Amino acid sequence: MRKLLLHNIGLLATPQGFAARAGASQGEILKLENAWLMTDENGRITEIGRGACPETEPGAYRVIDADGRLVTPGLIDAHTHLIFGGWRQNEFGLKLHGATYLEILAAGGGILSTVRSTRAASEEELKAQASGALKEMLSFGVTTCEAKSGYGLDRGTELKQLRVIRELDREWPIDLVPTYLGAHAVPAEWKEDREEYIRRLTEEWIPEIAREGLAEFCDVFCEKGVFTAEESRRILEAGKRHGLLPKIHADEIEAIGGTELTAELKAVSAEHLIVCRESGIEAMAKGGTVACLLPMTSFYLGSTYAPARQMIDAGVPVAVASDYNPGSCPGLNLQLAMTVACLKYRLTPEEMLTAVTLNAAAAIRRADRIGSLEPGKQADLVIWKARDLDYLPYRLGSNLAYFVIKNGEVVCAN
């Protein structure tokens, strides 16, 4: 692979550092006008500067002229449910007529509907559907994506989902980060014996997934009618014993104590947090947990929005992700999520950029290698159809990605 020289950058905008940024520092980003960037043959950034770029040996670098455009780190989608079978458009009308998430779930819809479709789908069918999503994500500037299982809720289908994630990671330029979410719901066949389901999760399936190296994280849906805080603790502690780092879905509909677990468990991220209490915010700040917020889910469900400003003021690093899934957010436009985050969370464009780059990288334990543009990190970046950072959230719904570069290679041109 040839080295890259990217020059004539109108504005290079990036957070800096190798860990999440919290508080006021979330909005502190480097802005370099008339900049250039160089990589080595492995796609790692070696130098960044301003003004005239250094002279290079002819043919040693692939040269790209940014033509005065904005350049930022590649976007990182730190919360997706990428692998699933079927869709749930039949629930759209139910929601319009007032049916709640938990009501649809209790009637056999929601997650359980997708479980049936995912169990019935072959690996090839799951790969084909997810590949379409990845192509679209890449076009929007996403260079790294977390992908959860959780639509199998049995041994075989969960393994199938995770193996599909592994295969897609090998085949696509987007890096996929696998999370085991067997505790997404209690499946219908275990409703009368949920304790046995939890036993199998903790004593059989988590150890097997860890042995096969199929996941990096263990997640659980801590919510009324799903898993209690105590059950969530048991599941995440089992994951930790086998090397799977804890994440937690919490405070999406009701606050039942899930976010308060983050300090005790040293959770990498807590996700959703729409109705997060002050005690949960204090726990995340104490535990160094990233708050991974999902504004498009609030938008799609017509619900309230997570208290992002309160979290930032309390020193909690905030990330923003899509929550792409077939039920509560069947959309993967992270650029649109950025706009909604600015409008509804009142994030500044600078805070928003950190939320979808460096803090998102920290939410998947990748801040040491991606999430910012600085020497030593991967050259994952986007050249935008924009001249300044404010233009990105301002252009509601438009795809502004021009060139998407992964490890120093152009992987998408719009």
Secondary structure as the mmCIF struct_conf table of DSSP 4:
data_model
#
loop_
_struct_conf.conf_type_id
_struct_conf.id
_struct_conf.beg_label_comp_id
_struct_conf.beg_label_asym_id
_struct_conf.beg_label_seq_id
_struct_conf.end_label_comp_id
_struct_conf.end_label_asym_id
_struct_conf.end_label_seq_id
STRN STRN1 LYS A 3 THR A 14
BEND BEND1 GLY A 17 ALA A 19
HELX_RH_3T_P HELX_RH_3T_P1 GLY A 23 GLY A 27
STRN STRN2 LEU A 30 THR A 39
TURN_TY1_P TURN_TY1_P1 GLU A 41 ASN A 42
BEND BEND2 GLY A 43 GLY A 43
STRN STRN3 ARG A 44 ARG A 44
STRN STRN4 ILE A 45 ARG A 50
BEND BEND3 GLY A 51 ALA A 52
HELX_LH_PP_P HELX_LH_PP_P1 CYS A 53 GLU A 55
TURN_TY1_P TURN_TY1_P2 PRO A 58 GLY A 59
BEND BEND4 ALA A 60 ALA A 60
STRN STRN5 TYR A 61 ASP A 65
TURN_TY1_P TURN_TY1_P3 ASP A 67 GLY A 68
STRN STRN6 LEU A 70 PRO A 73
HELX_LH_PP_P HELX_LH_PP_P2 GLY A 74 GLY A 74
STRN STRN7 LEU A 75 ASP A 77
STRN STRN8 THR A 80 THR A 80
BEND BEND5 GLY A 86 GLY A 86
HELX_RH_3T_P HELX_RH_3T_P2 GLN A 89 GLU A 91
HELX_RH_AL_P HELX_RH_AL_P1 PHE A 92 LEU A 96
TURN_TY1_P TURN_TY1_P4 HIS A 97 GLY A 98
HELX_RH_AL_P HELX_RH_AL_P2 TYR A 101 ALA A 106
TURN_TY1_P TURN_TY1_P5 ALA A 107 GLY A 108
TURN_TY1_P TURN_TY1_P6 GLY A 110 GLY A 110
HELX_RH_AL_P HELX_RH_AL_P3 ILE A 111 ALA A 120
BEND BEND6 ALA A 121 ALA A 121
HELX_RH_AL_P HELX_RH_AL_P4 GLU A 123 SER A 139
TURN_TY1_P TURN_TY1_P7 PHE A 140 GLY A 141
STRN STRN9 VAL A 142 LYS A 148
BEND BEND7 TYR A 151 TYR A 151
BEND BEND8 ASP A 154 ASP A 154
HELX_RH_AL_P HELX_RH_AL_P5 ARG A 155 GLU A 171
BEND BEND9 TRP A 172 ILE A 174
STRN STRN10 ASP A 175 ALA A 183
TURN_TY1_P TURN_TY1_P8 HIS A 184 HIS A 184
HELX_RH_3T_P HELX_RH_3T_P3 ALA A 188 TRP A 190
TURN_TY1_P TURN_TY1_P9 LYS A 191 GLU A 192
HELX_RH_AL_P HELX_RH_AL_P6 ARG A 194 ARG A 200
HELX_RH_PI_P HELX_RH_PI_P1 LEU A 201 TRP A 205
HELX_RH_AL_P HELX_RH_AL_P7 ILE A 206 GLU A 212
TURN_TY1_P TURN_TY1_P10 GLY A 213 GLY A 213
BEND BEND10 GLU A 216 GLU A 216
STRN STRN11 PHE A 217 CYS A 222
TURN_TY1_P TURN_TY1_P11 LYS A 224 GLY A 225
BEND BEND11 VAL A 226 VAL A 226
STRN STRN12 PHE A 227 PHE A 227
HELX_RH_AL_P HELX_RH_AL_P8 ALA A 229 ARG A 241
TURN_TY1_P TURN_TY1_P12 HIS A 242 GLY A 243
HELX_LH_PP_P HELX_LH_PP_P3 LEU A 244 LEU A 244
STRN STRN13 LEU A 245 ALA A 250
BEND BEND12 ASP A 251 GLU A 254
BEND BEND13 ILE A 256 GLY A 257
TURN_TY1_P TURN_TY1_P13 GLY A 258 GLU A 260
HELX_RH_AL_P HELX_RH_AL_P9 LEU A 261 LEU A 265
TURN_TY1_P TURN_TY1_P14 LYS A 266 LYS A 266
BEND BEND14 VAL A 268 VAL A 268
STRN STRN14 SER A 269 HIS A 272
TURN_TY1_P TURN_TY1_P15 ILE A 274 VAL A 275
HELX_RH_AL_P HELX_RH_AL_P10 GLU A 278 GLY A 287
TURN_TY1_P TURN_TY1_P16 GLY A 288 GLY A 288
STRN STRN15 VAL A 290 LEU A 293
HELX_RH_AL_P HELX_RH_AL_P11 PRO A 295 LEU A 301
TURN_TY1_P TURN_TY1_P17 GLY A 302 GLY A 302
HELX_RH_AL_P HELX_RH_AL_P12 ALA A 308 ASP A 313
TURN_TY1_P TURN_TY1_P18 ALA A 314 GLY A 315
STRN STRN16 VAL A 318 VAL A 320
STRN STRN17 TYR A 324 TYR A 324
BEND BEND15 PRO A 326 SER A 328
HELX_RH_AL_P HELX_RH_AL_P13 LEU A 334 LYS A 344
BEND BEND16 TYR A 345 TYR A 345
HELX_RH_AL_P HELX_RH_AL_P14 PRO A 349 ALA A 355
TURN_TY1_P TURN_TY1_P19 VAL A 356 THR A 357
HELX_RH_AL_P HELX_RH_AL_P15 LEU A 358 ALA A 362
TURN_TY1_P TURN_TY1_P20 ALA A 363 ARG A 365
TURN_TY1_P TURN_TY1_P21 ALA A 367 ARG A 369
BEND BEND17 ILE A 370 SER A 372
BEND BEND18 GLU A 374 GLU A 374
TURN_TY1_P TURN_TY1_P22 PRO A 375 GLY A 376
BEND BEND19 LYS A 377 LYS A 377
STRN STRN18 GLN A 378 GLN A 378
STRN STRN19 LEU A 381 TRP A 384
BEND BEND20 LYS A 385 LYS A 385
BEND BEND21 ARG A 387 ASP A 388
TURN_TY1_P TURN_TY1_P23 LEU A 389 ASP A 390
HELX_RH_AL_P HELX_RH_AL_P16 TYR A 391 TYR A 394
BEND BEND22 ARG A 395 ARG A 395
TURN_TY1_P TURN_TY1_P24 LEU A 396 GLY A 397
STRN STRN20 ALA A 401 LYS A 406
TURN_TY1_P TURN_TY1_P25 ASN A 407 GLY A 408
STRN STRN21 GLU A 409 ALA A 413
#
